[in-house]
Amino acid sequence: MVLKCNIRKGDYRDSVVLMRVSTELESKAGVRKASVMMGTDNNKELLKDAGLYMEEMEKAGPNDLIIVVDAESEDAAQKAISEAEQILEAEAEAEVKEVTYKTLKAAIENIPDANLVLISTPGEFAAREAMRALRAGKHVMVFSSDVPIEEEVRLKKYAQERGLLVMGPDCGTAIIGGIGLGFSNVVRQGPVGIVGAAGTGIQEVSSILDEVGITHAIGTGSHDLSDEVGGITMLTGLRALQEDPNTKVIVLISKPPSPKVAEKVLQVAKECGKPVVVNFIGGDPKLVEQAGLVPAITLEDAARKAMAILRNEKPSETKFTLPEEKVRELVETESRRLKPEQKYIRGLFSGGTLCAEALLLLRDLIGDVYSNVALEPRLKLKSGRESRAHTCVDMGTEEFVRGVPHPMIDFRFRRERILKEARDPEVAVILLDVVLGIGANLDPAGELVGAIKEAKQIAEKEGRYLSVVASVCGTEGDPQRLSRQREKLEEAGVVVMPSNAQAVRMAALIATRGGVWDKL
């Protein structure tokens, strides 16, 4: 093994470009691992975890570019670094040739018919650009995070007074009139409208609803239902869907809002004159029932209850869509091969809402679960990079994504983490989400199966069996194709379930050898 690096001072590049270069380098002959990233402290920690750290990297700053290669020989390492530099130069030349607008004003002047502006800049500049768009009479989606809450309130109140919509800040997903924005799925148009303060929550619900179709999926941003913001975007979106003649059923999705905001949202929903399904993840369903609305415990339930209402059927909770005999057979097949000491679940999630849902479901099934986004302070991990006992990690938090692409795009560190968890003799199940759609990696299953197979081999060499359970969030219309992604995972020995909630329940059943059937 030869580890070699090159540091390019002051050569700042976009993280998605760097991911592509890293992926291309790893495909070269003689290269075991490779990474190209900016020299931030967070990235250095990631390189340490991946076994790619060298002492000279300590000199690299946040605006310096690190190229590091783990190769079979000195010659292969040097050749790979040279090729990386050539690719980066070609990327720079291509960027110069692209038709771009240097200012928002120039873009608006050149595309006057556009009625929505998507803002994706560092948080410190996002509010300023969003206000410029609003003053030009445009709706706004703010993909950027780290925008001060007082700026969010100012933007949303300004928009509200002028009949405009602000989705975000920290709004990762929306589908407006069939057009996906941010991370979103290709979902057919139909009669269900969605308003959600949860990116992958919207993706999970809208993908299941592809069976009947949606009108719009309006993202609010993660802070919209706080006391400070007051649910301005959720209320605006709810009223817009109320007035939309094509929307017959409405679904609201959020982590628990503040009590005051929840009361306001539920009252408006009650009076909207259309059936409303509410999934306040981890919230009290009795409050929803008392408002005369339809409560949903999971994201899947929210989608299936909306479809039941459309079909004039009684909404009911879904545990498994597979026949019980098939579920029991899968549990028996996976669990009988585990060693007695294998008892823990390790969930590695790219979707924050999917991780939150998993934590809530597992708490009721198996008890305490540690996390970097824990339900209780006592269960908070010191570092999201180190698991203990039952653990679910949201790998899309700032701890992991500062300076690198989101884990729905870049799978390098999730692959490393899968192998790390496989080496723990007490791990019974690795639980994964695989998210498809616009903006996501074009072959997420393909990115994962190599690590999954290697993880299973690691366990087998030590006389153990490792169970891997996953759900795939997406549709047949997505560029990655739902059925093809499922096939790739199943071919690698993964138990693939139809939804995140079902995957979580399956993982709990396998880890407990069927011991939680009575809790389902």
Secondary structure, DSSP 8 states (H G I E B T S, - for coil): -EEEEEEETT----HHHHHHHHHHHHTSTTEEEEEEEE--HHHHHHHHHTT---GGGGG--TTSEEEEEEESSHHHHHHHHHHHHHHHHHHHHHHHHS---SSHHHHHHH-TT--EEEE-S-HHHHHHHHHHHHHTT-EEEE------HHHHHHHHHHHHHTT--EE-SS--EEEETTEEEESB----EEEEEEEES-HHHHHHHHHHGGGT-EEEEEE--TTTTSTTT-SHHHHHHHHHHHH-TT--EEEEEES---HHHHHHHHHHHHTSSS-EEEEETTS-HHHHHHTT-EE-SSHHHHHHHHHHHHTT------S-SS-HHHHHHHHHHHHTTS-TT--EEEEEES-HHHHHHHHHHHHHHHS--BBTT-SSGGGB-S-TTS--SSEEEETTSHHHHTTS--TTT--HHHHHHHHHHHT-TTEEEEEEEEE-SBTS-S-HHHHHHHHHHHHHHHHHHTT---EEEEEEE--TTSTT-HHHHHHHHHHTT-EEESSHHHHHHHHHHHHTTTTTGGG-
